[in-house]
Protein backbone atom coordinates (compact mmCIF):
# COMPACT_ATOMS: atom_id res chain seq x y z
CA UNK A 1 0.00 0.00 0.00
CA UNK A 2 1.38 3.39 -0.99
CA UNK A 3 1.82 6.00 1.72
CA UNK A 4 -0.34 9.10 1.66
CA UNK A 5 2.58 11.26 2.84
CA UNK A 6 6.20 11.24 1.80
CA UNK A 7 8.11 11.73 5.07
CA UNK A 8 11.46 13.44 4.59
CA UNK A 9 14.31 14.45 6.93
CA UNK A 10 16.66 17.42 7.06
CA UNK A 11 20.23 16.80 5.87
CA UNK A 12 23.04 19.09 7.03
CA UNK A 13 25.58 20.62 4.70
CA UNK A 14 28.04 17.82 5.51
CA UNK A 15 25.45 15.19 4.45
CA UNK A 16 24.33 14.12 7.95
CA UNK A 17 20.66 13.20 8.34
CA UNK A 18 20.07 15.22 11.53
CA UNK A 19 16.78 13.48 12.31
CA UNK A 20 18.37 10.05 12.08
CA UNK A 21 21.26 11.30 14.22
CA UNK A 22 18.73 12.39 16.87
CA UNK A 23 16.82 9.10 16.55
CA UNK A 24 19.98 7.00 16.95
CA UNK A 25 20.79 8.85 20.20
CA UNK A 26 17.40 8.04 21.78
CA UNK A 27 16.33 5.18 24.03
CA UNK A 28 14.50 2.27 22.41
CA UNK A 29 11.13 3.39 23.83
CA UNK A 30 11.49 6.84 22.24
CA UNK A 31 12.52 5.31 18.92
CA UNK A 32 9.51 3.00 19.01
CA UNK A 33 7.02 5.78 19.78
CA UNK A 34 8.56 8.07 17.14
CA UNK A 35 8.32 5.31 14.52
CA UNK A 36 4.73 4.54 15.50
CA UNK A 37 3.69 8.19 15.26
CA UNK A 38 5.38 8.68 11.86
CA UNK A 39 3.82 5.50 10.54
CA UNK A 40 0.36 6.60 11.65
CA UNK A 41 0.68 10.09 10.19
CA UNK A 42 2.26 8.95 6.92
CA UNK A 43 -0.82 6.81 6.31
CA UNK A 44 -3.38 9.41 7.46
CA UNK A 45 -5.34 11.92 5.40
CA UNK A 46 -4.75 15.57 6.26
CA UNK A 47 -8.02 15.67 8.25
CA UNK A 48 -6.45 13.28 10.77
CA UNK A 49 -3.36 15.45 11.25
CA UNK A 50 -4.37 17.18 14.44
CA UNK A 51 -4.34 16.99 18.20
CA UNK A 52 -3.28 14.76 19.91
CA UNK A 53 -1.02 13.33 17.15
CA UNK A 54 0.24 16.65 15.83
CA UNK A 55 -0.41 20.38 16.04
CA UNK A 56 0.15 23.36 13.78
CA UNK A 57 2.19 26.02 15.53
CA UNK A 58 1.25 29.69 15.49
CA UNK A 59 2.84 33.14 15.58
CA UNK A 60 6.47 33.30 14.50
CA UNK A 61 6.54 29.49 14.22
CA UNK A 62 4.10 29.28 11.26
CA UNK A 63 4.16 27.04 9.14
CA UNK A 64 5.75 24.51 11.51
CA UNK A 65 3.84 21.44 12.64
CA UNK A 66 4.89 19.52 15.73
CA UNK A 67 4.48 15.78 16.03
CA UNK A 68 3.42 14.99 19.60
CA UNK A 69 4.26 12.02 21.81
CA UNK A 70 5.39 11.28 25.33
CA UNK A 71 7.71 8.68 26.80
CA UNK A 72 8.48 8.51 30.50
CA UNK A 73 6.89 11.88 31.31
CA UNK A 74 8.98 13.62 28.64
CA UNK A 75 7.05 15.41 25.89
CA UNK A 76 8.81 14.93 22.54
CA UNK A 77 8.09 17.43 19.78
CA UNK A 78 9.71 16.69 16.40
CA UNK A 79 9.15 19.77 14.23
CA UNK A 80 8.63 19.98 10.50
CA UNK A 81 6.56 21.42 7.69
CA UNK A 82 4.19 20.23 4.98
CA UNK A 83 4.63 20.76 1.28
CA UNK A 84 4.98 20.76 -1.49
CA UNK A 85 1.99 18.54 -2.10
CA UNK A 86 1.87 15.41 0.10
CA UNK A 87 5.31 15.87 1.70
CA UNK A 88 6.08 16.35 5.40
CA UNK A 89 9.70 17.19 6.21
CA UNK A 90 11.16 16.87 9.70
CA UNK A 91 13.66 19.62 10.43
CA UNK A 92 14.39 19.51 14.18
CA UNK A 93 13.55 17.32 17.19
CA UNK A 94 12.81 19.11 20.45
CA UNK A 95 11.16 18.34 23.74
CA UNK A 96 8.65 20.44 25.64
CA UNK A 97 8.69 21.41 29.30
CA UNK A 98 6.20 23.77 30.97
CA UNK A 99 4.74 24.70 27.56
CA UNK A 100 8.18 25.76 26.24
CA UNK A 101 10.38 24.04 23.71
CA UNK A 102 13.75 22.69 24.78
CA UNK A 103 15.99 24.06 23.43
CA UNK A 104 14.27 27.44 23.49
CA UNK A 105 15.40 28.22 19.93
CA UNK A 106 13.93 24.99 18.48
CA UNK A 107 11.49 26.83 16.19
CA UNK A 108 14.18 29.18 14.94
CA UNK A 109 16.40 26.22 14.06
CA UNK A 110 13.51 24.35 12.43
CA UNK A 111 12.53 27.38 10.33
CA UNK A 112 16.14 28.04 9.29
CA UNK A 113 16.46 24.43 8.14
CA UNK A 114 13.15 24.70 6.27
CA UNK A 115 14.56 27.69 4.33
CA UNK A 116 17.72 25.73 3.53
CA UNK A 117 15.58 22.92 2.09
CA UNK A 118 13.51 25.39 0.06
CA UNK A 119 16.74 26.79 -1.48
CA UNK A 120 18.28 23.34 -2.08
CA UNK A 121 16.10 20.24 -2.20
CA UNK A 122 19.17 18.04 -1.62
CA UNK A 123 19.03 19.23 2.01
CA UNK A 124 16.27 16.69 2.66
CA UNK A 125 15.95 13.01 1.93
CA UNK A 126 13.30 10.36 2.28
CA UNK A 127 12.94 8.99 5.80
CA UNK A 128 14.91 5.78 6.30
CA UNK A 129 12.26 4.15 8.52
CA UNK A 130 10.07 1.48 6.85
CA UNK A 131 6.75 3.31 7.20
CA UNK A 132 4.73 1.19 4.74
C-alpha positions as CSV (number, residue, x, y, z in Angstrom):
1,X,0.0,0.0,0.0
2,X,1.4,3.4,-1.0
3,X,1.8,6.0,1.7
4,X,-0.3,9.1,1.7
5,X,2.6,11.3,2.8
6,X,6.2,11.2,1.8
7,X,8.1,11.7,5.1
8,X,11.5,13.4,4.6
9,X,14.3,14.5,6.9
10,X,16.7,17.4,7.1
11,X,20.2,16.8,5.9
12,X,23.0,19.1,7.0
13,X,25.6,20.6,4.7
14,X,28.0,17.8,5.5
15,X,25.4,15.2,4.5
16,X,24.3,14.1,8.0
17,X,20.7,13.2,8.3
18,X,20.1,15.2,11.5
19,X,16.8,13.5,12.3
20,X,18.4,10.1,12.1
21,X,21.3,11.3,14.2
22,X,18.7,12.4,16.9
23,X,16.8,9.1,16.5
24,X,20.0,7.0,17.0
25,X,20.8,8.8,20.2
26,X,17.4,8.0,21.8
27,X,16.3,5.2,24.0
28,X,14.5,2.3,22.4
29,X,11.1,3.4,23.8
30,X,11.5,6.8,22.2
31,X,12.5,5.3,18.9
32,X,9.5,3.0,19.0
33,X,7.0,5.8,19.8
34,X,8.6,8.1,17.1
35,X,8.3,5.3,14.5
36,X,4.7,4.5,15.5
37,X,3.7,8.2,15.3
38,X,5.4,8.7,11.9
39,X,3.8,5.5,10.5
40,X,0.4,6.6,11.7
41,X,0.7,10.1,10.2
42,X,2.3,8.9,6.9
43,X,-0.8,6.8,6.3
44,X,-3.4,9.4,7.5
45,X,-5.3,11.9,5.4
46,X,-4.8,15.6,6.3
47,X,-8.0,15.7,8.2
48,X,-6.5,13.3,10.8
49,X,-3.4,15.4,11.3
50,X,-4.4,17.2,14.4
51,X,-4.3,17.0,18.2
52,X,-3.3,14.8,19.9
53,X,-1.0,13.3,17.2
54,X,0.2,16.6,15.8
55,X,-0.4,20.4,16.0
56,X,0.1,23.4,13.8
57,X,2.2,26.0,15.5
58,X,1.3,29.7,15.5
59,X,2.8,33.1,15.6
60,X,6.5,33.3,14.5
61,X,6.5,29.5,14.2
62,X,4.1,29.3,11.3
63,X,4.2,27.0,9.1
64,X,5.8,24.5,11.5
65,X,3.8,21.4,12.6
66,X,4.9,19.5,15.7
67,X,4.5,15.8,16.0
68,X,3.4,15.0,19.6
69,X,4.3,12.0,21.8
70,X,5.4,11.3,25.3
71,X,7.7,8.7,26.8
72,X,8.5,8.5,30.5
73,X,6.9,11.9,31.3
74,X,9.0,13.6,28.6
75,X,7.0,15.4,25.9
76,X,8.8,14.9,22.5
77,X,8.1,17.4,19.8
78,X,9.7,16.7,16.4
79,X,9.2,19.8,14.2
80,X,8.6,20.0,10.5
81,X,6.6,21.4,7.7
82,X,4.2,20.2,5.0
83,X,4.6,20.8,1.3
84,X,5.0,20.8,-1.5
85,X,2.0,18.5,-2.1
86,X,1.9,15.4,0.1
87,X,5.3,15.9,1.7
88,X,6.1,16.4,5.4
89,X,9.7,17.2,6.2
90,X,11.2,16.9,9.7
91,X,13.7,19.6,10.4
92,X,14.4,19.5,14.2
93,X,13.5,17.3,17.2
94,X,12.8,19.1,20.4
95,X,11.2,18.3,23.7
96,X,8.7,20.4,25.6
97,X,8.7,21.4,29.3
98,X,6.2,23.8,31.0
99,X,4.7,24.7,27.6
100,X,8.2,25.8,26.2
101,X,10.4,24.0,23.7
102,X,13.8,22.7,24.8
103,X,16.0,24.1,23.4
104,X,14.3,27.4,23.5
105,X,15.4,28.2,19.9
106,X,13.9,25.0,18.5
107,X,11.5,26.8,16.2
108,X,14.2,29.2,14.9
109,X,16.4,26.2,14.1
110,X,13.5,24.3,12.4
111,X,12.5,27.4,10.3
112,X,16.1,28.0,9.3
113,X,16.5,24.4,8.1
114,X,13.2,24.7,6.3
115,X,14.6,27.7,4.3
116,X,17.7,25.7,3.5
117,X,15.6,22.9,2.1
118,X,13.5,25.4,0.1
119,X,16.7,26.8,-1.5
120,X,18.3,23.3,-2.1
121,X,16.1,20.2,-2.2
122,X,19.2,18.0,-1.6
123,X,19.0,19.2,2.0
124,X,16.3,16.7,2.7
125,X,15.9,13.0,1.9
126,X,13.3,10.4,2.3
127,X,12.9,9.0,5.8
128,X,14.9,5.8,6.3
129,X,12.3,4.2,8.5
130,X,10.1,1.5,6.9
131,X,6.8,3.3,7.2
132,X,4.7,1.2,4.7
